[in-house]
Amino acid sequence: MAQRTSIVDDRGLLNNFAYEPPMYVDEEQRFGFTEFAEKWNGRFAMIGFVLLLAIEVATGQGFISILRSIA
């Protein structure tokens, strides 16, 4: 399907640069507490929790004591 790249204005003049794209309404919610965002947030939280446990087991120290020794 070819797109029209020129229009004729109210005065009958050809305008090659003014192309108005077709309008549509996207019903999908993109911001806020969507099911998709909450699933990924939960997955990342679980990965972070498991990594914190792995760090504690590997070093024998708690996470806060590791942060204190760095600073």
C-alpha positions as CSV (number, residue, x, y, z in Angstrom):
1,M,0.0,0.0,0.0
2,A,1.5,3.3,-1.1
3,Q,1.3,6.3,1.2
4,R,0.3,9.7,0.0
5,T,3.1,12.1,0.6
6,S,1.4,15.2,-0.6
7,I,-1.9,17.0,0.0
8,V,-3.8,19.8,-1.5
9,D,-4.8,22.5,1.0
10,D,-7.9,24.6,1.2
11,R,-6.7,27.1,-1.4
12,G,-5.9,24.3,-3.9
13,L,-2.2,24.6,-3.4
14,L,-0.1,21.4,-3.4
15,N,1.9,20.8,-0.2
16,N,4.5,18.0,-0.7
17,F,5.6,18.0,3.0
18,A,2.4,18.0,5.0
19,Y,1.4,14.3,5.4
20,E,-1.0,13.6,8.2
21,P,-0.7,10.0,9.5
22,P,-3.8,8.0,10.2
23,M,-5.1,8.3,13.7
24,Y,-5.8,5.3,15.9
25,V,-6.4,4.7,19.6
26,D,-4.2,2.2,21.4
27,E,-6.3,0.4,23.9
28,E,-3.3,-1.2,25.6
29,Q,-2.3,0.5,28.9
30,R,1.4,1.4,28.9
31,F,2.0,3.1,32.2
32,G,1.1,2.3,35.8
33,F,0.3,-1.0,37.5
34,T,-0.1,-3.2,34.4
35,E,0.0,-7.0,34.7
36,F,3.0,-7.1,32.4
37,A,5.0,-4.6,34.5
38,E,4.1,-6.3,37.8
39,K,5.2,-9.7,36.5
40,W,8.6,-8.3,35.6
41,N,8.9,-6.4,38.8
42,G,8.2,-9.6,40.8
43,R,10.7,-11.6,38.8
44,F,13.5,-9.0,39.3
45,A,12.7,-8.9,43.0
46,M,13.0,-12.7,43.3
47,I,16.3,-12.7,41.4
48,G,17.7,-9.9,43.7
49,F,16.6,-11.8,46.8
50,V,18.3,-15.0,45.7
51,L,21.5,-13.1,44.8
52,L,21.5,-11.5,48.2
53,L,21.2,-14.9,49.8
54,A,24.0,-16.2,47.6
55,I,26.3,-13.3,48.6
56,E,25.7,-14.0,52.3
57,V,26.4,-17.7,51.9
58,A,29.5,-17.1,49.9
59,T,31.0,-14.4,52.1
60,G,29.7,-15.5,55.5
61,Q,28.7,-11.9,56.2
62,G,25.4,-10.1,56.0
63,F,24.7,-7.6,53.2
64,I,24.9,-4.6,55.5
65,S,28.2,-5.6,57.0
66,I,29.6,-5.9,53.5
67,L,28.4,-2.4,52.7
68,R,30.0,-1.1,55.9
69,S,33.3,-2.7,55.0
70,I,33.3,-1.0,51.6
71,A,32.7,2.5,52.8
